[in-house]
Amino acid sequence: MSHSAYQIGMGILCLLLLTTISCTKDKLSNPTDKILTEAITTIAPNSTIDDFILPYSSDLDNLPQDPNNKLTATKVNLGKMLFFETGLALDALHELGEGTYSCATCHVPSAGFMPGAQQGIGDGGLGFGNKGETRTKLFNYTEEEIDVQGARPLSLINVAFTKNTSWNGQFGGNHNNIGTEYLWSEETLTEVNHLGFAGIESQNIEGLHLHRMVVNKPLMDEYGYTPWFNAAFPDVPYEERYNEVTAALAISAYIRSLVPNQAPFQRWLKGDRAGMTESQKLGAVLFFDKAKCYLCHNNTALNNADNFYAIGVKDLHEAGAFNTTENDRRNLGRGGFTQKEEDLYKFKVPQLYNLKDGGFYFHGSSKNSLREVVEYFNKGESENANIPNNATSNLFNPLNLTTEEIDHLVEFLENGLFDPNMNRYVPDEVLSGNCFPNNDPISQIQLGCD
């Protein structure tokens, strides 16, 4: 064979090999990945899937934060301890309640940092179960005395991406609340907004008082937290360093670090195309396309920092919760705070990670599974007698999803957005030596505390 003929032959062979390799690669590549990428980039603010990648919890510079509460590792570590510290619960109404609850009583890590029951109970509560699902009222507290709220507590995961907190967004002197200064009062628990902090910081400053907790220098000396405060707040004057405000700022810093960056969807976004199952990918395609979930859940955390929507769900009193009625201001949503008719029954758009363990959904705990949530949106009809369909958001319409599509969307919400390792945010112990997140006698047994 001549040299030129050999070259021609080798060229044909290489072409055949390249074609075979290319075809094989095409067969092996998953077309759903391409469809999902296109669906996300079409709606992403910067036309890239990177818009939905969450920062690492240790990447403090890239976590959204209050400029008046700069995130530091020492502040986050102090907040982590205080969040679970039952030893702060010393302003309980009755002696039996003292030292028995913590912030984590109503924001349980294994329940997606939400209550494991339909309603969170702080002071005046008893029991825990596996994730807070059996907590109920202490016998010597009246229903009016227990520390409960008229709306289900929101998840604290991804709170860094929320600007004004609570279901009606009433906390924080920034963003949506600029211009509402005349409404900030003790009566609505929002006088704290005058301090100039962002949402979660403002809510936690008010929350420590509201939830009957105590922080002072003698107590911090007793437990051993004083050096922690010194390390976290070296620039705060000594006489102002050990109180509910600094404690709330530390707790807020910790909460801002609760990022579910090990969820399958996050792995997929970062390039691990095997990070999600095929069903989860199909569910994600629906989320960002036909199901139109992205119209409201369009932030990095799959929440919405700007808008509130009326979707006609039932209120918490209808679930038989403690100390709330049809006249509870929280039933009015954003309008209950702004006093504007156009804001009535509009609620915050919550983030969507690690929701499957919560067991109760919406502000009124009116649904018990994410499947029920998807089916409610698929039907697109109000279930609250006070909110006719024509008073709901114009984005709230029937989705016309098939049973198979519902299955895929639920799989994405339940497992594609589930970080299985949120216990990394839980301390091994608290300095008081108490049982946590609860320290009442029943909880101690159920939690296996000595």
N, C-alpha and C positions, 0 to 999 in steps of 0.2 A: 504494500500500500504506500502511495506517495505521501510525502509530508503534508501537502495541501489537503489531500483526501482525508488524512488522519485528523487534521485540524477541523475540517468540516464535520466529520463524524463525532468528534468530541464536543463540538459546539451543539450539535443536535441532541446528544446525550445530556449535556448540561441543561439545555432548554427543557427537555423532557423531565429531568429531575426537579428543576425549579418549578415547573408547572405542577408536578405531583405534590411537591412540598407545599406549594401555595394552596392547592385544592384541599390537601389534608388539613392545613391550618384553618381554611375557611370552614371545613366541616366540624373542626374541633371548637372553633370560637362560637360563643353563645350569642345568637342574634338578639336575645332579650337584653343583654348588656348594652348593645348599641341603641336599642329602642329606648331603654331607660335613660341612657346618657342624653339622648336627644330630647326626651321629655323634660328632663331636669334643666338642661341648658336653655331650653326654649323659654322657661319661666323664671330662671335664676336672675337676680338683680344685675349680676355682672356676666351673665351668659356662660357660667362655668359651674361644674359640680362642686368646685372648691368652696362655693358660697355656703354649702351646707356641712362643711367639715368643722367639727367642734375642736377647740383648742384642748390641749392636755391640761389637767387640773393644776399641774405644777408650773405651767407656762403663765405665770401671774401677769406678765406685761400684756398678754394678748387676751386676757379675760376681761369682759366689760366690767367697769367698776366706777364707783362714785369718786369723783376727783377729790372729795373731802374725806375719803376713807381709802387711801392708797393700800392696795393689797401687798402684804408681806408674808413670808413663810411663818414668822413668829406669831403674827396676828391670826393667821389661819389656824395654826396649831392650838392657840389659846381658845379660839372660837369652837374648835372641834371638841375640846374638853367641856366647855361651858354648855354647849348644846345638849350634852347627855348628862350633865351634872344634876342629879336629884337633890343634892345638898343645897341648892339655891331656893328650893320651894319652901320657904320659911314664913311666907305671909299668907298661908292657908287660912281659910275661915274657921276651921276647927282643928283641934290638936291632932286628930287622926289623919288629917291630910298633910301635915307638915313633913317635908322631906320625902314625899312619895311620888313626885312626877318631875318631868323635865320637858324641854322643847321637843325631844324625840318621842314623848308620849303620844303626841298628835301627829308627828311626822316620822313614822317608823321606816327605817331603811328597807326592811324586807317587804314593806307594803308600798314601795315606790316613794318613800318619804311623804306618805299620806297616812291618815288613820287606817287601821285595819278594819274598823267598824264604820258604819254609815256616818257617825258623828264623832269628832274628837272630844274627849273629856280630860281636862287637866285636873285642877283641884276638885276634889269630891268624887274622883273616879276610883275604881277598884278592878284589878285583874288585868291580864295581858293576853293569855292564850299563846298562839304561835307568832302572831304578828299584830297583836292589838285587837283582834276580832272579838274577844270576849269581854272587853272592858265595859263596865256599867257603873251605875251610881252607887256611891257609898251610902249605907243605910242611914247614917245620922245627918246627911245633907238633904235639904229640901231641893226640889227641882229648880227653884229660883236661885239657890246658892251655888250650885255646881258651875264650874268654869267651862261653859260650852258656847259655841257660836251658832248663829242661825243659818249658816251656810257651811258646806263641807270644806275643810281646809284644802287648799291647793297643794300640789306637789312642790317640793322645794328644789327638785332637780332642774337645772338650767335656769334658775332664777336670775343668774347674771344677765340673761338676755331679755329680762322684763324691766321696764322702766318705772311704771307706777303699779304698786302691788295691791293685792286683794282682788276679789272678783269684780269690784266696781272701780278699781284703780285709784282709790282715794288717798293712798299713801305716797308721799314724795312731793317735794316742792318744785319739781322739774317737769319737763315734757308736757303731757296732757293736762297737768294741773296748774300750769302757768295761766293766770287769770282767774283762778278759783280761790284766791287768798281770802276773800270775804267769807268763805264757807269753812275755813279751818278753825275748829272750835273743840273744846273739851267734850261737848255733847256728841260730836261725831267721831271722837277719838283722833282728830286730825290736827289739833293744835300743834303737835310735834312737827308738822310740815314747816313751821316757821323757823326751825333750826337750820333749814337749808340743805338737808341731806336728801339723797335719792330714795326711791321707794322702799327697798328692803331694809335699809338702814333706819328710815323713819318708822317703819312698821315694827321693827324689833325694839327700838327704844320705847315705843308705846307698849309693845307686847310684854316686855319683862314686868312692867307695872300691872298691865291688864291681867296677866297670868300669875300674879301674886308671887313674884320671885324677888329675892333680896341679893344685892351685891354691895358690899362695903369693905373697907380696909380690915377691920377686925376679923370678918368672916374669911376673907381671902388669906389673911395671915394664918388663921386656924387650919384651913385646908391645904395651904402651901402654894396658892396661886399667885401670891404677891410677886415673886420673881418673874413669873410669866407675863404679868401686866407690865412690869418694868421693861422687859425685853420687847414687848409689843408696842408700847406707847412711851418711848423714852423722851419724846418731845412734849408730852402732855404734862403740865404742871403737877407736881406731886399731890397737891390737895384736890386735884380733879381727876386723878388717874384711876381710882378704884371705885367705880360706881356703875349704875345701870347703863349710862351712855357709852362708856368705853367697852363694857361687856357686850352691849348690843352691836357695837362696831366690829368687835372681834367675831361674834357669832355671824354677822352679815358677811364678813370676809370668808369665813368657813363655808357658808351656804353658797357663796358665789363660786366656790371651787367644786361644787357637786356636778360634775360633768360626766355624762354617760358615754365616754369616748371609746369604750370597748364593745359597743353594740354592733351586730352584724352589718347594719347599714353604714355605720362609720368605717368599718373595715373595708367595705365595698367602695366607698367614696375615696378611700386612700389607696386604691389600686388592687386590693385583694378581691378579684372577681369571683372567687369561691367563697367569699365571706358570707354571702346570702344564698339561700336555697332558691331553686327556680320559682317556687310558689311565692316566696317573699319578694323576689324581683318582679313577678307579675303583679303582685299587690302594690309594689312601689310605682310601677307604671300607671296603674289605676289611680293611685294617690295623686300623681303629678299630671294626670290627663283626664280620663273620662269621669272619675268620681269628683274631680274638682276640689279635693281637700286643700290643695295648695292655695286656693283663693283666700282662705283665712289663715291657714297654717303655713306661712310663707317666710318665716324668719329662720335663721340658722338652727335654732332649737325647735323648729316646726311649731312655733307659737306665733303671736302677733303682738308687737309692742305698741301698736298705734291705735288699733280699732277695737270696738266692742260691738257685739251682735246679739240680736234677739232671735232665739231659735225655739222658744215656746216650751221649754222643759218644765217639769213640776218643781215645786219648792220643797225645802227640807221638812217643813211641818207636815207635809202630806205623807212622809215616810215614817211618821210617828216619833220624830226626834224629840229630845228634851228641850224645854224652855224656848220654844219658838212657835209662832202662830202665823196665820195668814196676814197679820198686820206687821210682821217683821220688816224693818226698813231694807234688809238685805234682799228681800224678794223683788225689789224694784231695780236691782242692778245699778248700772252707772247713774241712772236717773235718781236713785235714792240719795246719791251724793251731790250731783250737780243741781238737783231740783228742776231740771229741764225736761219737759214732756217728751221731746224727741230722743231723750236718753233712757226712757223707761224700759225696763226689762232687757236691757242690753248688758251682756256680761263679757268679761275678759276671755280671750281665746287661749286656752291652756297649752302648755307644751305636751308632747306626745310620747316621750321616752319613759320606759319602765312603768307602764300603766297596768299591765296585766295582773299584777299582784295586789292592786288596790281593792278590787272587788266592788267598788261603788263609783259611779261616774256622774258628772255634772254637779252644779252647785247644790242641787237638792238630793243627791244620791239616788236619783230616780232610775238608774240603770245598773245592772249587776254584772255585766260582762261587756267586753269590747264588741262582741257580736251584736248585742242589743243596741249598742251605740251606733254601729254601722247600719243596722236595720232601721233605726230611727231616722238617720239622715237619708237613707234610701227612700223611705216613705215620704219624707219631707212635709209632714203635717204637725202643727202644734198640738201638744197634749195638755197645755195649761189653759184652764177655762178663762183666765184673765188676759190671755194673749191670743186673739184670733189670728188666723193665717195671714190676714192682710196687715197685721202689725209686726210680723216677723221680718227678718232681713230678706232683701230681694235675692240674696245668694242662697237662701234656704228653700230648695226646690227638690222634687223627686229626682233621684239619680238614675233610675231605671237599670240598676245593676242586676245581673243574673245571679242565681245561687252560687255558681262557680266563681264568679267575680267577687262576690261577698266573701267567699272562703279565702281567696287569695289576699284581699285587702285586710281581712282580720288577721291572717298569718303575718303579714308585714307589720301591722300595728302591735300584735302580741309578742312576736319573736324577732322580727327584723329590727325593731327599735328597742330591744331588751338587752341592757348591759348586765351580764350575770355576776358581776364582781363588784357590786356597790358596797359590799361590806368592807372594802378597802378604806372607806370613809368613816369607819366606826373605831373608836379607841378601844384598847384592851381593858382599860379601867379608867375610873375617874378618881381625882385626888381625895375626895371625901371618903372613899372606900365603900360608898353605897352601891347597892344594886342599881342597875340602869337598863333601859330607859325609865322603868318604874321601880318604886321601892316600897310599895305597900305589901303586906304579908302574903296575899294571894299571888301577886306578881313575882315575889321573891321565890316562891315555890315553883311557879310555872317557868321562870327564867333560869332555874337551877342555881340561884345564888345561895351562898352559905348563910 
